[in-house]
Amino acid sequence: MLNVGLTGSIAVGKSFVCGIFRELGAHVLDADLTAREVVEPGTAGLANIIEEFGSDVVQPGGTLDRKKLGAIVFADEEKRKRLNSIVHPLVIEKQNEWIRECEVNDPDGIAIIDAALMIESGGYERFDKLIVVWCEPDIQLARLMARNGISAEEAQKRIDSQMPQEEKKKFADLLIDTSRGIDDTRSQVVETFGRLRHLT
């Protein structure tokens, strides 16, 4: 089983790329979904977040108010680091379980974990290969504004809160540039999948 990390900044097209990898037969896990699971009501993850950030970040139904928590941590790097220190270890544990299951079911397969903060958290080091998805900064800004319905200023603030794309690219074994649209991106993913297959 080839274990591959896939990362990239906000709004660069990671989900689209992952969808194509799935179509091609790779096993793909979205770390965002895992991150949601580890803070569901009744989990230790949610209890730790409440202890750290207060019960204001919980909705009346008992679920995490992501918007409220997001507003807090996007504005304060120290608080963002504290949140990551709670969530990341739980996410990595769950990812490792998933990889073990994939390996049992498909020993010669390709397992890809998609996570935005893989480089920042050091999590990328446990993968055989690292793919970085990226696009031109002006395209990233426009995509984020359109996707989240936010102003250019707010979108830029979110982009600036992450490691710069140029920095992320330095860690990559393989790069996928989504700047030139769907068809071009698809052909890059197909080519990348072929290269990964060659390694299994």
Buried (B, 14 or more C-beta within 10 A) or exposed (E): BBBBBBBBBBBBBBEBBBBBBEEBEBBBBBBBEBBBEBBEEEBEBBEBBBEEBEEEBBEEEEEBBEEEBBEBBBEEEEBBEBBBEBBBEBBBEBBEEBBEEBBEEBEEBBBBBBBBBBBBBEBBEBBBBBBBBBBBBEBBBBBBBEEEEBEEEBBBEBBEBBBEBEEBEEBBBBBBBBBEEEEEBBEBBEEBBEEBBEEE
